[in-house]
Amino acid sequence: MKLTMSTHILFLLLRSSKRKVAFALSSSSSISTCSNPRSLGNDDSGLVVSEACLGTMTYGVQNNQNDAFEQLDYAISKGINFIDTAELYPVPVSAPDWIPGKTEEIVGNYIHKIGSQARSELVIATKICGYSPNSPVASVRTVPPTTQPFPDCRLDEKSVRVACDASLRRLQTDYIDLFQVHWPDRYVPVFGQTEFKHENVRDDAIRIEETASAMKDLIDEGKIRYIGL
């Protein structure tokens, strides 16, 4: 198995749960027990995940699809049912062959390979980008992709819906288990910035109420199950 320094498994300190969860392993229909199950959010949320979450942000730049499938198979065989990705991935975005959404496409190909029953036993988490002007990420939300000038990544109602639909298409699934905001629409220091600069505060930031309301609509439509803000 090819691993890189950037390949990451996120260990989440989540509220303990005694529930045991079984899920299908790859296309072989073998059954494995969820490793150290945790209740994500409230104990009564119904969303139970393995203590370890497999991050996929290297798929498409540092790891090819064969590497990714091998890592996913191995993680699932060890009881991991929690897979995290994002519309931004892979990283680094400075890589010459970077294509936003490529990681979701690879994970989607894996989901297609293992079939709907095995997919239903996984918790697939992805993320929508926050404010990013003239963004290649926003450009690939449509088919065909939007050409220059690229749209902005925002967290308004329309952008949330378009981003979700794009992730569903790339992931080849009918629903996303956990849909998260990668970073907010309002100004915050991100990507290694450590100092808050008041002069960068914008007056046009999308209110979190609009973002959350759009996500609630997607829950009501069955496109996502849970949200992360």
N, C-alpha and C positions, 0 to 999 in steps of 0.2 A: 504494500500500500504506500502510495506516495503522499507524504505529509510535508507541509511547509511550516516555517515559523509563524506564518499568519493564520494557518488553519487553527480554528479556535473552538473549544468546547466550553460553553458558558455554564458554570456551576451556579445555580440559583438558590438562594436561601429563601425557600418558600415554606409556607405554613405546612406543618406535618399532617399527613393523613394516613390512616391505616387501611384505606381502600386498596384493593389489589385490582390491577387492570391487565387484561390480556389483549394482545394485538397480533395480527398476522405478520409473518416474517417473509418479506420479498414475495416472489410469485410462487413459492413452494408451499404456501398455506400452512407452514409450521406455526406453532403458537409459542410465544415467549411472554414472560411476565414483566410488566413495567418495573424498571429498577427504581427502588426507593421512591414510590409515588408521593407526589405532593399536590395539594389542592392549590391551584393558581387563583389568587384573589380570595374571596370569602370561602369558608369551608363548604357552604351550600351552593357554590357557583356551578358545580358539576363538571368543571374543567380540571381534569387530573392529568398531570404530566410527570415524566421522569425527573429525578433530581438534576440530572445533567441534560443540557440542551445542546444539540449539534448545530454549530454555526456553519454557514455555507458560503461566506463572503469571498472565498478564494476560487469558487467554481467559475471557470470561464477565463481566468487569467493565469493563476498559479497552478490550478488543477484543471485537467480536461474532464470530459464527461465520463470516461472510463474510471479515472481516479475518483470522481464524485460518487459514482455508483458503488464502487468498492467501499468507500468510506461510509456511505449510507447503509449498505448491507451489514457492515461490521457493527456500526452503532446500534442498529435495530437488533442484531443478534445478541448484543450486550444489554438489552432492555431499555434502550433510549427510544422514546416515542415522540419526542419534542424536537421539531426541526425549525430553525429560524433562518429567514432570508429577508430580502428587501428589494424594492424596485431599483434602487441605486446600484446594487451589486452587479459585478464583482469589483473588488478593489485590488490594487490602487487604481483610481480613476485616471492617473497619469500614464498608465500602461499603454503602449502603442496600439494594442489590440483590444482595448477596453470598449465594450458595448453594453450600455445600461440595459438591465433586464435579462442579461445572458444567464445569470445565476438562476433566476426564476425559471427560465426556459429549461435549464438542465434538471432542476428539481421537478419541473413538470413532466419532462421525459421519463424521469424515474417513477413518478406517480402513474403515468400511463403504463409503464412496464409492469408494475406490481398489481395493478388492477384496482377497481373501486372498493372491494371489500377490505383489502390491506390498507388502502388509503384512509378508509373510515376509522381505522384504529390508530392513526397518527394525528398529532396536533401540529398543524402547519401554521407558522406565524410569519407574517411579512410586514413591511413597513412602507408608508408613504412619505415622500420627501417633504420637508418644510420649505420655507421661502428660499428660492434659488432662481435668480433672474436669468433669462435666456438659456434655459437648461436643456441639454441633450436628453436628460431623463424624461422631461415632459414631452419631448419630441417623439419618443417611441411609445407613448400611450395610445397612439392612433395607428391604424393600418390603412395605407402606408404611412411611415413616419413623416412627421412635419419637417419641412426643410427650413433653412435659415430665413429669417430670424426665428430661433426656437421660442416656443412659449415659455412663460415663467412657471416654475413650480410654486403653487400656492395651496392653501388649505381652505379655500372657499368651497361651497356646496358642490359646484360643478366639477372642480378639480378632484375632490375626494371621490366622487362617483366615477369619473373617467379613469383615475388611477386604480381604483378597485377593479373595474372591469378589465383593465389591461393586465393586472396581476392574475386575475382569474383565468384569462386567456392563456397567459404564459405558463401558469401552473397546471393547466389542463384539469381543473377541478371546478365543481359547482359552488363551492363555498370555501372561505378562509376561516380557520378556527380563531385566529387572533390577528386583528388588523391594528397596527400601531402607528403613531406619529413618530417619525424618525427624529425630527427636531421641529420646534414650533415655527409658526409664521412670523411671529414678532421677533425682533432682534434679540439674539443671545450670542455670546461668544461660543463658537463651535469649532470642531476640527483643529484642536490644539491651541486655540485662543484662550487665554486665561484672564484677560482684563476686560471688564465691561466698559464700553466707550459710549457715553451718553449721546454723543453727536451722531451715533449710528442708529439711534432709535427712530423708527418710521411712524408716521401718522396713519398709514394705510394698512396696518397690520390687521389680518382677519381675526375677529374675535373667536375665542375658543368655543363659545356657545354655538356658533355657526358650524364649526368643524364637528363638534360632538353631535349636533342635531343631524347632520348629514350622515354620520356613521350610524346613528340610531335608525335612520330610514333604511340603511343597508341591512341592519339586523332584522328589521321588520320584513324585508324582502327575502330574507334567507341567504343573502350573499356573504355575510360574515356572522360569526357566532358571538365573539367577544371583541372588545376594543381596548387598546392601551394608549393612554394619553401621558 
